[in-house]
Amino acid sequence: MDTMYNCHTVDVIIPVFNGERYIMRAVETASDQTFPPKSIIVVDDGSTDNTALLLAASSFGIPLEVIRQENRGLSSARNTGIKHSTSEFVAFLDADDEWYPTKLEEQLKVFMVADSERNLGVVYCNYREIDAHGNVLVSKPLPELRGKIFTELLDGNRISGSGSSVLARRDCFIQAGLFDERLKACEDWDMWLRLAMFFEFDFTPNTLVKIRKHPENMQRNETVMFINSLVFYDKWSMHVRSNHFYKSWCLNIVYRIAEDLPSLKSLRLTKTVLSEGSKKILFRSTFGCVEAYLLLKMMPILIIMLKRAFRLKEYA
């Protein structure tokens, strides 16, 4: 290893809940890095399967610290890991994801060659999606965002569908705060936005992460995802007051409402979760009235839904 790395340390934080199927592979890929982390911190968020037994019986070349806590969610588990970390850098690895061997080395190199005047806080990378068995799925390359990217991130989570692609300076979380434990989804997007308010981002284009898609993923629970999207929109609505990004947020909401019809569950959730102030910002063309906005956009939404239905039929 180049001597330029010798004075730098990385802690890997792996949150896990009932992850017996994948956890050992995740820890293995973290320990087999060409730049070895100082420690691997696994936060067991109240698992009831064999996760704890597997970790207790394991042995790796990297010090492994297992912290067990009551089930409080992904954000809480990541926060526990950050609080126990002592290294200069932290890297997050979800328990069902994997890293390529050079992941930490290539990202750390970006930090090392960065201009000293840059306030660089986060480096992310491209990823590849895999299924439950490790088979590679189709993945689109991420946009190469560098520098002050707060505005670009408002338009969507451009970093990845997982926290597993990020290497960050640990002291960034002192200024930006920890993960929002109210959020059971969108918590990573929320964190990247808060980090982007204070720090610059950079990118390494190589594919260094495998993100696993399987039936147990949180993203499969559409109701949970929708509720947390609404909480996220409510939290950040003030920041889209003066730009066009609120339009895509609104369309995401009304598209979900339309998909649920004739059920009014999603409409009720929207009216309940969003504050009056957020509704007036997001649905400004109808003075905050969600129902009126839904009627206004119903025709283009129906066209989109019909096109989607025909595409699904073609591939069935």
N, C-alpha and C positions, 0 to 999 in steps of 0.2 A: 504493500500500500504506500502511495506517495506520502512523503513527510508532511505535505501541506494539510493532510487530514488529521495528523496525529493529535492536535490540540482540540479537536472537535468531538463531541459525543452526541449520540442519538438514543432516545428511548422509544421503543415501539409500544403503542397502546392498543390492546386487542380487547374490545368489549365482547362478551359472549352471553347468550341466554339459550340454554338447551341446544348447544351446538356440537353435540358429540360426533355427528357425522363428518364435520369439516374442520373442527378446531385444531386437530393435530397437524393437518396439512398446512393450515395458516401459520402456526407456530414454526413449523419446519421451514417454510419459505422465508420467514422473518429471520431465523437463525442462520440460514445459508447465504446470507448477503456477502458480496465481495467487500463491502464496508460493514464490518460486524457492529451491530448496535451494542451499546453499553449494557442494556437490559431489555427484557421483554416483560411488559406489565400486562397480565391478563386479568381483567376485571370480570369476575363471574357474577352476573346480575341475577342471582337467585335461581340458578338452573336446578331443575328437578330430575334431569336425566343423568347419564354417566359422565358428564363433562368434568366434574370435580375429580372423579376417580382416574380418568384418563390423564389429566394434568398432573395429579399426584404421583402417578407411576412413570412419568416421562423423564427423560434426561437429554439435555441439549448442551451444546458447547457454550451457549450464551446464558448468563444468569436469568432465571425465570422466576418472576414474582407473581403469585396468584393471590388476588384480593377478592374475597367473597363478601357480597352485600345483599340485602334484601332487594327484590325486584323493583327497580325504580325507573327502568327504561334506558334506552341507548344513550341519550344525552347525559344522564346521571353517571352511567358507567364510564363514558369518556372523561367526564369531569373528575371522577375519582382517580382515573389514570393520570390526568394532568397534574393533579394535586400531589401525587406520589412520585412524579417524575423529577429528576434532578439534573438532567442533561441539558445541553444548550439547545438541542432540537428535539421535537417530538414528531413521530409519524404514526398515523392511525391506520389500522388494518382491521377491517370487519372480519369476524370469525369465519365467514363462509367465502372469503376472497383469498387470492393468492398473489404473491409478488414474483417477478422475475429476479434473478440473482443480483443484477446490477442496479436495482431500483434506488436504493439509498445512495450508492456511490455517484450515480449520474445526477441525482438531484442536488446532492451536497456540492458537487462540482460547480453547479450554477451559482450557488451562494458564494463559493470561494472566488470565482472570477468576476463577480459583480462589482461594479464601481463602488468605491467606499462611500460616495456621496448619496447613493441610492438607499432608501429606507426599505430594503427588501425583507419581506416577512414570510412569504409563502411561495413555494415552487410546486407546481403540479405537473402531471404527465398524461400521455395517452393511455388508454386501457382497451382491453379486449373482453368481450362478454363470453362467458362459458355457461353451459347448462349444469344440471346437478351431477352429471357424470364427468364433467371436465371437457366436454366437446365444445369446440369453438363455434360461437354464433357470429352473425354479422354485426360488425361494430363500425360506427362512423367516427372518423377522427375528430378530435376536439378542436375548437378554434384556438389559435395561438395568441392568447391575451397576455400582454406584458405591461408593466408599469401601473399606473393608477387606473383601475378597471371597475370602480364602483358603479359607474353608469351602465357599463356593459352587463354587469351582473344583475342589475335590476330587471333586465329583460328576460332573464332566466338563469338557472344554475348551469353556467357554462363550464364549470370545473369538472364535474363528473356526476354519475348517479350514485356515488359512494364517497366516503371520506378516505378510502384506501389509496387514493392517488396523490395525497398531499403530504408534503414535508414542510414544517413550520418552525420558526423560532419560538421557543417556549415562552420567552418574555413577552411575546405579542399578546398572549392571553391575559396578561396583567392589565394592559390598556384596553383591549377589546372586550374583555370579560369571557366567561366560560360559556359552554353550550346552553341554550335556553331549554331548561328541563320541562317547560310547558309543552314543548313541541315534540310529538312522537313521530313526526315526519317533517320534511323541509328544514330540519334542524341544521343540516350541513349548509344549505343555501343561506340560511340566516347567519350562520357563523362566518361564511366567506364574505358576505356583505359587510358585517361588522369589522372584520379584519381589513377589508378594502377601504374602509373609511379612514384608516390610519396608516396602512402599509402598502407597499407596492407588491405586485405579484410577478412571477416569471414562470416559464414553461419549458419543459424538455420534450421534444416531439416523439421520442422513442416510446414504444408501447412497453410499459414496465409493470402493469397490473392486470390481473384477471379478475373481473367482477362476475360473481356467480348469480345467475338467475334461476330460481327454483320456486316451487309452490309455496314455500314457507316465507318468502320475502315479504317484508312489510308492504311493499308496493302492490301486492296482490289484494290487499284489503282496501277496496276503493272508498269505503265510507270513512275509514281512518285517514286515508290520504286526503280526502276532500275536506274534512273538518280541519285538519292541520294546515291545509292550504289556505283556508279562510282565516285561521289564526295568524298565519304568516302575512297574508294580504292586509289584515287589520293592523298589524304591527308596523308595516312598512308603507302604508298608503300615503302618508304625508310626503314621502320622498318621490312619489310619482305624480304629485300635484302639477308639476310644471313640465312634464314630458309626456310622450305618447304611450309609454309602456302600460299605463292603466288600461288601455284598450284591449290588449291581449289578456290581461288579468280578468277583465270583465267577460270576455268571450269564453275563457276557461270556465268561469262560474256558470254562465247561462247555458253553455253546452252541457255541463253536468246536470243542470236542472232539467233541460230538455230530454236528456237521455232517461231520466227517471220518470217522466210523465207516463201515465196519468198520476203516478204517485207525486205528492207534494213535499216529500221528505227533504230533498235537497234545497227546495225553495225555503222551507221553514228553517233549515240549518243556516242558510245564508242570511236570512233576516235576523236570526238570533245571535249568531257569532259575530257578524260585522257590527261595529259601532255605527251610530247615526252619522258621525263625522266621516267615517270611512265610506259609507254608502254614498254620501254626497260627493265625495271625491271621485270614487270609482264609477258611479252611475250618474255622472254630472249632467249628461244630456237629458235625463228624465228626473232631474232634481232629487236624486237619491231613491227613487221608486224602482225597486227591483222588478216588480211585475210589469211595469210599463216598459222597462228596458228589454225584458224578455219578449214582449210582444213586438217591439221595434226590430229586434234582431231575429225573430223566429224564422222568417223566410230564408235568409242565408244559412242559418243553423240547420234547417231541414235539408237544404241542398247538400251541405257538408255531410250530414248523417246518411243521406241516400247514397252519395258517392262512396262513403265508407262501407255501407252495406253491400254494394255491388262489388267492391274490391274483395271483401271477405268471401262473397259467394264465388268469385272467380278462382280463389285459392282453396276453396273447400274440397 
